[in-house]
Amino acid sequence: MRQYVDTGLVALDLANTWDEYLDEPERLPDPAALRRFCEEFGEPLGRTPGRRVDEEPGGRAGKEPGELAGEEPGGQADFLESELAAVREMRGRLRAVLACETPERTGALARFTERLSARVEVEDVDGAPVLRLVAPDGAGTADRLAVRAVRELLDVAAAGDWVRLRLCAAAPCRDAFIDRSRPGRRQFCSTRCANRAHAAASRARHRT
């Protein structure tokens, strides 16, 4: 069963791995959790292959079985911890973008994008050329997830859903979601939070 895929967008589901509604808000507590997140979204954990190792200055040809891209011999634990720390740091910046009101969100996304290492490629989509941001060869997990998040958010905006991108109104939950309801007045990320907010409102009315 999938643990992290909810909206199907890295941009939102990664932001929602810090869930203030939970007793333990951190849903990426260790490298194993990050690995599961990446697997569910079809992203490799670690740096993507760039030049061959034996082409790097002082590099060595070939890799030991089970060795991650970008990993030094015997340093897998430290490497994974550094990847986790980088993803968490980037997640914080991504959450700040999503927390902005719609008029300010575009500028916040632009500032987020300025820190990315990315290139533009032309892809064929249904017979038409489309510009896509892609992470460079050798990019680490945080950079690749960040580029994918920006690409997804641009797609959300192009689909006309930028103003429907919201945060849950049932404090303390601040999960991000896209309101795809026809009226466009959805306030809560889930039925769980909607029921909780309605119950709290009902209790408040009975106290007055």
N, C-alpha and C positions, 0 to 999 in steps of 0.2 A: 504494500500500500504506500502511496506517495505521502510524504510527510511535509514537503515544502511547496509543491506546486498547488496553487490555489487559483490565482488569476491566469496563470500561464505566462506571465510577464516577469522576467528577471527584475525589471525596474521596480515593480511593486512587491513581489514575493520576497526579494532580498531585503527591501526596506522593512517588511513585516516580520523579519526574523528577530527583530527586537520588539517584543510585545509587552507593553506595560500593563496589560490586563492580567498577565500571568504572575504567579508568585515568584517564579524565576524567569524574568523577562528575556534573558539571553537564550535564543534557540540555536545558536551556533557556539556551543560551549567549548568545543575542541575540534581538532583537525578532522576527526572521523565524521562529525556532523557536517563540516564544510564539504567533505568528500561526497557525502550523501546528497547534499544540496546540488553540487555540480553534476553528479550522475543523473539526478532527476531532470536537470535542464540540458543534458547532453553536452556539458562543458568539461573538458579535461581539467584535472587539478594539477597545478604546476605551470611552468613556462612552456609555451608551445614551441615546437622545433623551429629553429632558425637555421643558421649555418651548422654544418656537421661539427661535432665536438672536436674531431681531429683537425678541423680547419681553424679553430680558435688558438690564439697564442698560448702555448703551454698546455693545450687541451690534449685529451686522450681519445683514441679511436674506440668506438664501441661503448656500450653501457652494460652494467651488470643487470641480471634479471631482476625485475621489480624496482629498479632505480627510476626515480621520477626525473622528468626533464628539468634541467637547471640545478640538479642536486649534486652536491659534492659527496664523495665516498664517506659513508659513516655519518653524514650530516642530515639524514632524512628527517629526524624529529625536529631539529632546529629549523630546517627548511619549511616544514609544514606549519610550524608555529609562526614563522614570519609571514607565510602566505595568509594564514588566518588573521593575524594582526592587520595586515594590509587591507583585507576584505572588510574587516570591521570598521577600520578608519574610513574607507571609501563609503561604506554603508551610512555612516553618520552624515557625511556630506550629501549623499543622495536623499536621506530623510529630510534634511534641511531644505532641499529643493522642493520636495513634494509638500512640505508644510507651508510653503508660500501661498498667499492668495493668488488667484488666477492672474491678475494684472502684473504681479511681480515675478511670477514663476518663470516666464520666458527669460528674463534677465538672469535669474538664479541658475537656470539650466545652461545659459551661455557661459557663465562664470565656471560652472562645474566642468563644462566641455573644454575650456581653455587649459585645464590641467591634464588633459588626456593626450596620450601618444596614439594617434590614429591616422589612418590614411583613407582616401576615398576610392572606391571601386565602382565600376558600372556593372550592374547585374541585369540579366534578362528576366523580367517579370511579366508573364503572359504576353510575350512577344514585344514588350516595350522596355527601353532602357531606363533603369532607375539607379540613382546615386545612393550608395550605401557606405556608412562608416564601418571600417573593419579595424581590428587591432593589428598592430605590426607583428611580424614574425618574432618569436622570442618573448612575447608579452606574458607577464605573470597573470595569475588568476584574477586579482583585483582589477587590473587594467582591462582584461578581456570582458569581465562582467560589467565594468563601467561603460565600455564602448557599446556593449549590447544593450544596456539600460538606456543610454542616450538614443540609440537607434530605435528602440521600442517606443520611447516617449515621442520622438519625432513622428513615428507612425500613428500614435494616438492622436497627436495634433492634426495630422493630415486627414485623419478619418473624421474630424469634427468633434472629437471627444475631449478636447483639452479642458473645457469648462466643466466637464463631468468627472474630472479627476479630483477626488476629495479624500479627506481623512475622516475616519469614524467620529461621530459626534458623541458617542457614549464613553465619556471619560471614565477611567484613565486610558482606555483603548485609543490608539492613534493609528490604527492600520489604514493603509491606503487602498482605495478601490476606485473602479470606474462605474459610475451610475449608468447602467444600460436600461433602466426602466423608461417606459414611454413618457410619463410625466416629467421625468428628470428631477425629482424632488427627494430622492433617496438620501438618507442621512447616516445610515449605519452600514458597517462592513459586512455584517452577517445577521442571521436571525437571532443568534445568541445575544448579540449586543442590542439588537432592537428590543427583544423581550426584556432584557435587563434594564434598559432605559425606560421602557413603558412601565415596568414594575416600580421603578424608583419614582417616576412621575405620579403614579397612582398613590403610593405611600405618602408623597408630599401633599397631595390634595386632601387626603384623609386626615392629615395632621392640622390642616387649616380650618 
